[in-house]
Amino acid sequence: MTTRLRALGYSGRIEASLETRLGRPLDRRLSNVGRLLWFDTVTGLNGDNSCGGCHSPTSGFADTQSIAIGIENNRVVGPHRTGPRNMRRAPTVVNSAFFPRLMWNSRFAAISGDPFDRSAGFLFPEPEGRSLSYLPHLLTAQAFIPPTERNEVAGFQFPGNNDAIRGEVLRRLNAIDRYRALFGQVFPRVKRGQEITFDMFGAAISEFEFSLTFANAPLDRFVRGDRRALSNEEKRGALLFFGQAGCVQCHTVSGESNEMFSDFRDHVLGVPQIVPAVTNSDFDGVGENEDFGRAEITGLNDDRYAFRTPPLRNVAVQPTFMHNGAFTSLRRAIEYHLDVVASARAYRPADEGLDRDLRGPLGPMEPVLANLDPLVATPRRLSENQLNELVTFVRDALLDPRALPQHLRRLVPKHVPSGRRGLTFEFPSGRSGGR
């Protein structure tokens, strides 16, 4: 197996390359500013959500929901979060420093295929287009977008375009002495009296995300020479993953994958179309009950229902799986891949444990299956033991323990510089986070 992994270019050392590729050490002061911003609702103009509301430390900085709940929420982050839903679940930001394309429809991308390389530019939907290409990393550019998303944090009441929304966020930050002092510790211009800019905001958010690089899993240690890092069951699961089960065809580890177990390409997997009972998003199709995925960006019928392959590192900490959380069990999500057509036609949201407001009629499935990626069109047969081994490998061998909720709890601040009331995080123990 080690020979196979090395042939694929897998080193088990991707985390150690972060600062080399950044060209500098991580700035812990800047990362701390980004951490405080992450949990502070002052950056959301609706006043009731922050980055942490959808990218939660209780779930490895992924969503706590099958489909995200942004604005008009109950200020709870966890299983008891309520409010109108968006269209998809929020993806994880852990290890996202190495992702060349971001979001389920790949709408934010480094054109070079390298998020550390801006030479070919960064591509965003209009109105931003390539205008953010001067920034040093794809994540720094991407940080310009969430504050402008109406159903995520901005709300529908504030007038003006994206730049006007960013201007209001900056007005708020510059009016808070504590934020000015924190930014001033990193940016001399602010210390001299100049204003906090959105470039600085983006730098702080992305620096915090860089600090959330947790890519030292048992498989990494095994490839680096620790033969005891994997159990025999995990080894057998790995052989299936990289062989008979075919998972590695999409969940790649070579090239642009950066050992993240994703080709970062868009595929139609035939995932059932979940439609929330209450939503503040505009669903696609004549029945307004479909999600066209990548086609929303390209306009191409061939891209309809295609979604970016999710990276699998630390997937064990997620409560739901697929772009819309159609599964609440990793085993069921993996099993679904083995016979997509039959599984899609037999799918029932209630059987998968979805929340009641997600158990209504599904969107049409036959058009999805008609576009099915050939890679998953032919059923694969695994024995029960083999399925167990594959699940064990994905769940355990790719998990860096630092991504577990008990280790991330410390990142939730007890107080934020704006003085606003924080969100309540439902960690597995039932206690809210904070330090």
ABEGO torsion letter per residue (X at the ends): XAAAAAAAGBAGAAAAAAAAAAGBBBBAAAAAAAAAAAABAAABAAGABBAAAABBAAAGGBBABABBBBBGBAGBBEAABBEBBBABBBBBABGAAABABBEAAGABBBAAGBAABAAAEBBBBOAAEAAAAABABAAAAAAAAAAABAAAAAEAABBEBAAAAAAAAAAAAAABAAAAAAAAAABAAAAAGBBBBAAAAAAAAAAAAAAABBABBAAAAAAAGBAAABBAAAAAAAAAAABAAGAAAABBABEAAGGAGBAGBBBBAGBBBBBBABBABBBBEAAGABBAEAAAAAGBAAABGBBBBBBABGAAABABBEAAGABABAAAAAAAAABAAAAAAABBAAAAGBBAAAABBBBBAAAAAAABBAAAABBBBBBAAAAAAAAAAAAAAABBAAABAAAAAAABBABBAAGBBBBBBBBAAGBBBEX
